[in-house]
Amino acid sequence: MYIAAGAVLFILLISLIASASSPLSPWKLGGSLLVKLAVGAFFLFLLNSFGGDHGIHVPINLITSAVAGVLGIAGVAALAVIQIWIIG
């Protein structure tokens, strides 16, 4: 129930941010950064959901969300590798 409501809220938030007006305004840049942070947090949530059975847990915070949001799936994979091999 809560996951479905969170997914709907996430889609509505992305739609709202994506409808910013001019292409070079600070609002557009800030909205783009917020969308990337939200997508990164969502990717990390998925990693933690499916990787929990295998002992993979990457904390979701501002830095890890930014890495995952900017680099995409490659960033999530890099964070997982760092978590497994470097941090232990």
Summary of the structure (lengths in Angstrom):
residues: 88
radius of gyration: 14.6
end to end distance: 34.0
largest distance: 45.5
contacts: 233
relative contact order: 0.11
helix: 81%
strand: 0%
